[in-house]
Amino acid sequence: MRSWRSHELGDPIDVLRLEEVDDPEPGPGQVLLETRAVGLTFPDVLTCRGDYQVPTKLPHTPGGETAGVVTRLGDGVEGLEVGTAVTLLGGGLSESNVVAASSCQPYPIEALSPTQAAALPVNYCTTWFALHERARIQAGESVLITGAAGGTGTACIQLALAAGATPIAVVGGIEKAELVRSLGVHNVVDHRETPQWVDTVREMSGGGVDIAYDAVGGDAFHQVRRCMGWAGRLLVIGFVGGIADAPTNHALLKNYSIVGVHWGASLMRDPASVARQMNEVFALAREGKVSPALYPPFTFEDAARGLQAMADRKVWGKAVVELA
């Protein structure tokens, strides 16, 4: 079979090679998947470069979200059958993947394509955890979303709307503004046209937002915190714009909370939570409330180019590699 692998660290386009490797064999408690689609995340770029918080082991195959069909069962596997379509956190950019049976989540094929299913685990489960478990979102609340046209941002838009909340999207550029409007967002701020957008967001939210979903950090964080309403919850999702210092006196004066969202670490403490979160998202997909906003999918042969496009910040929505 073919697999994308790197034997050194660097940008994906420079170090990844499509290689012929031995077909994998499932062991006890494992299944063999025929890979149909692989979701790409920014941590995949970081692992290629050796910049992720977990050291990269070489040779390395990126791709942290996989949708596929079960083709073989290892000893002791129960609850899965050959031919079942599943998605999971794991697998990677290989034509076949051996994965733990316990990590596989059968998805509703009547509601989701393999490409859509591969777009769910990281972005939607992170966002479900952020909004429902960390922020305790309530219907009628306002949700400010930075990086709103990205994978996590578009997931946040859909999950906020499904919860009965009102999203306020901050994006950069006309194309991205059109994308978030197509998802049902009425309150859109283009930071290229309005670099100082605090007053605009305050007006849109009636004085300050209840929840902020900040995946950007850096200078944007300081505008976000100034948008917070009384007793709001500022969710720290990521730092693509850099890590910002938080003035604690400002949080005290407006009585808002700065809430860390480390979904990956939460899974180590509660491994069963990912199945609960995925099932919640599947239910919304059946209702038509979740449909991932996909960047035009990359072919398997173009997977390295897809990761490089993500590294170069040329991707909106969710980047996925299709194998079938």
C-alpha positions in Angstrom: 0.0 0.0 0.0 1.0 3.7 -0.2 1.6 5.9 2.7 2.8 9.5 3.1 5.9 9.6 5.3 8.7 11.9 6.4 12.2 10.8 7.5 13.3 14.3 8.5 11.7 17.4 10.0 10.7 20.4 7.9 7.8 21.9 5.9 5.4 19.3 4.7 6.0 20.0 1.0 9.8 19.5 1.5 9.9 16.4 3.7 6.8 14.2 2.9 7.2 11.4 0.4 4.6 9.0 -1.0 6.1 5.6 -0.3 5.2 1.9 -0.8 5.0 0.2 2.6 3.9 -3.2 3.8 0.2 -3.8 4.3 -0.6 -3.6 8.0 -2.1 -6.4 10.0 -4.6 -5.8 12.9 -3.6 -7.2 16.3 -5.8 -8.0 19.2 -8.3 -5.3 19.8 -7.5 -3.6 16.5 -9.2 -3.3 13.1 -7.9 -2.7 9.6 -9.5 0.2 7.8 -9.6 1.0 4.1 -9.1 4.7 4.3 -11.6 6.9 2.5 -10.7 10.4 3.8 -8.3 12.1 6.2 -8.8 15.4 7.9 -5.9 17.8 8.1 -5.2 19.9 11.2 -2.6 22.5 12.0 -0.9 20.2 14.5 -0.1 17.9 11.5 2.0 20.8 10.1 3.7 21.3 13.5 4.6 17.6 13.8 6.1 17.6 10.3 8.3 20.5 11.4 9.0 19.1 14.9 7.4 22.0 16.5 4.5 20.2 18.2 4.4 19.8 22.0 4.8 16.0 21.6 8.1 15.1 19.9 7.8 13.7 16.4 9.0 10.1 15.9 10.5 9.4 12.5 9.5 8.1 10.1 6.3 10.0 10.5 2.9 9.8 8.8 0.7 12.8 9.5 -3.1 13.0 9.6 -5.0 12.9 12.9 -8.6 12.2 11.7 -9.6 9.3 9.5 -12.8 8.0 8.0 -12.8 4.6 6.5 -14.4 1.2 6.2 -13.6 -1.8 8.4 -12.1 -4.6 6.3 -10.6 -6.9 8.9 -11.1 -7.5 12.7 -8.3 -8.4 15.1 -8.8 -11.0 17.9 -11.3 -10.0 20.6 -13.0 -7.2 18.7 -16.7 -6.9 19.5 -19.2 -4.3 18.4 -17.8 -3.7 15.0 -18.4 -5.6 11.7 -16.6 -5.8 8.4 -18.1 -3.2 6.1 -18.9 -0.7 8.9 -18.1 3.0 8.0 -16.3 4.7 10.9 -14.5 7.8 11.8 -11.9 8.3 14.5 -9.2 10.4 16.1 -6.2 8.6 14.7 -5.1 6.8 11.6 -3.4 8.9 9.0 -2.4 9.5 5.4 -2.1 5.8 4.3 -4.3 3.8 2.0 -5.0 1.4 5.0 -4.7 2.0 8.7 -4.6 -0.3 11.7 -6.4 1.4 14.6 -7.8 0.5 18.0 -11.3 -0.8 17.7 -12.3 1.2 20.7 -11.4 4.5 19.0 -13.8 3.9 16.0 -17.1 5.6 15.9 -19.7 4.4 13.3 -21.2 7.5 11.7 -24.6 8.0 10.0 -23.9 7.4 6.3 -27.3 8.8 5.5 -26.2 12.2 6.9 -22.5 12.4 6.3 -20.1 11.5 3.5 -16.7 10.0 4.3 -15.1 13.4 3.6 -17.5 15.1 6.0 -17.0 12.4 8.7 -13.2 12.9 8.5 -13.8 16.6 9.2 -15.6 16.1 12.5 -13.4 14.6 15.3 -11.0 17.4 16.2 -12.9 20.6 15.3 -16.4 19.6 16.3 -15.4 17.7 19.5 -13.1 20.4 20.6 -15.9 22.9 20.0 -18.5 20.8 21.7 -16.2 20.5 24.7 -15.6 24.3 24.7 -19.1 25.5 24.4 -21.0 22.9 26.4 -18.6 21.6 29.0 -16.4 24.7 29.6 -18.7 27.6 28.8 -22.0 26.0 29.6 -23.6 27.8 26.7 -27.3 28.8 27.0 -29.9 29.6 24.3 -30.0 33.3 23.6 -26.4 34.0 24.4 -24.0 35.8 22.1 -20.8 34.0 20.9 -17.8 36.0 19.5 -15.7 33.8 17.2 -12.2 34.8 16.0 -10.8 33.0 13.0 -14.4 32.2 12.2 -13.8 31.0 8.6 -11.4 28.3 9.7 -12.1 24.7 10.6 -12.8 25.3 14.3 -14.5 28.6 13.6 -17.0 27.1 11.2 -17.6 24.3 13.7 -18.3 26.9 16.4 -20.7 28.7 14.2 -22.8 25.6 13.6 -22.7 24.3 17.2 -23.6 27.8 18.5 -26.5 28.1 16.2 -27.7 24.6 17.1 -27.6 25.6 20.8 -29.8 28.6 20.1 -27.0 31.2 20.5 -26.1 34.1 18.2 -22.7 34.0 16.6 -20.6 37.1 15.9 -17.9 36.2 13.4 -14.5 37.9 12.9 -12.9 37.1 9.6 -10.4 38.6 7.2 -11.5 39.2 3.7 -14.7 39.3 1.5 -14.5 35.6 0.6 -14.4 34.5 4.2 -17.2 36.9 5.1 -19.3 35.3 2.4 -18.5 31.9 3.8 -19.7 32.6 7.3 -22.8 34.3 6.1 -23.6 31.2 4.1 -23.6 29.3 7.4 -26.2 31.6 8.8 -24.2 34.3 10.5 -25.8 37.7 10.4 -23.2 39.6 12.5 -19.9 39.6 10.6 -16.8 41.7 11.1 -14.1 41.9 8.5 -11.0 42.9 10.4 -9.3 44.0 7.2 -11.9 46.7 6.8 -12.3 47.3 10.5 -9.0 46.7 12.3 -10.3 48.1 15.6 -13.6 46.1 15.9 -14.3 46.3 19.6 -17.0 49.0 19.4 -18.6 47.1 16.4 -18.9 43.9 18.4 -20.2 45.7 21.5 -22.9 47.2 19.4 -23.8 43.9 17.7 -24.0 42.1 21.1 -25.9 44.8 23.0 -23.0 45.9 25.2 -20.7 42.9 25.4 -20.6 39.2 24.5 -21.5 36.3 26.7 -18.9 33.9 25.3 -15.8 34.4 23.2 -14.2 31.6 21.3 -10.7 32.8 20.6 -8.5 30.5 18.4 -6.2 33.4 17.4 -4.7 34.8 20.5 -1.9 37.4 20.1 -3.1 41.0 19.5 -6.6 39.8 18.7 -7.0 38.5 22.3 -6.8 42.0 23.7 -9.6 43.1 21.4 -11.6 40.0 22.4 -11.3 40.7 26.1 -12.5 44.3 25.6 -15.6 42.8 24.0 -16.6 40.7 27.0 -19.9 41.3 28.8 -20.5 41.0 32.5 -20.0 37.5 33.8 -18.9 36.3 30.3 -16.6 33.4 29.5 -13.5 33.9 27.3 -12.5 30.6 25.9 -8.8 30.2 25.1 -8.8 27.7 22.1 -5.4 28.4 20.4 -2.6 30.8 19.7 -2.0 31.0 15.9 -1.4 34.7 16.4 0.9 34.2 19.5 0.4 33.9 23.2 -1.0 37.0 24.9 -0.6 38.1 28.5 -3.9 38.5 30.2 -4.4 41.6 32.5 -6.2 40.0 35.4 -7.5 43.4 36.7 -9.6 43.7 33.5 -11.2 40.3 34.1 -11.9 41.3 37.7 -13.5 44.7 36.8 -15.9 43.0 34.2 -16.4 39.8 36.2 -15.6 37.6 33.3 -13.8 34.3 33.3 -10.8 33.3 31.2 -11.3 29.6 30.5 -8.7 27.2 29.1 -9.8 24.7 26.6 -7.4 21.7 26.3 -9.6 19.1 24.6 -6.7 16.7 24.0 -5.7 16.6 27.7 -9.4 16.2 28.7 -9.5 12.9 26.7 -6.6 11.5 28.8 -8.7 12.1 32.0 -12.0 11.0 30.4 -11.3 8.7 27.4 -15.0 7.9 27.0 -15.9 11.6 26.5 -15.0 11.6 22.8 -17.7 9.0 22.0 -20.3 11.1 23.9 -19.2 14.2 22.0 -19.2 12.5 18.6 -22.7 11.1 19.2 -24.0 14.5 20.0 -22.5 15.8 16.8 -23.9 12.9 14.8 -27.4 13.6 16.2 -27.1 17.2 14.9 -25.9 16.0 11.5 -29.0 13.9 11.3 -31.1 17.0 12.0 -29.2 18.9 9.3 -27.6 21.3 11.8 -24.0 20.1 11.3 -22.5 20.0 7.8 -18.7 20.8 7.8 -17.6 23.7 5.7 -15.1 22.0 3.4 -12.2 23.5 1.5 -12.1 21.9 -1.9 -10.8 18.4 -1.0 -7.3 17.4 -1.9 -6.5 14.1 -3.7 -4.3 11.6 -1.9 -1.5 12.3 -4.4 -1.7 16.0 -3.4 -1.8 15.5 0.4 1.6 17.1 0.9 0.5 20.2 -1.0 -2.7 20.3 1.1 -0.7 20.3 4.3 1.6 23.0 2.9 -1.4 25.1 2.0 -2.5 24.9 5.6 1.0 25.8 6.7 0.9 28.9 4.5 -2.6 29.9 5.8 -4.2 29.5 2.4 -7.0 27.3 3.5 -10.5 28.3 4.7 -13.0 25.9 6.3 -11.8 22.3 6.8 -9.0 20.7 4.7 -9.6 17.0 3.9 -7.8 14.5 1.7 -10.0 12.1 -0.3 -9.0 8.6 -1.2 -12.2 7.4 -2.8 
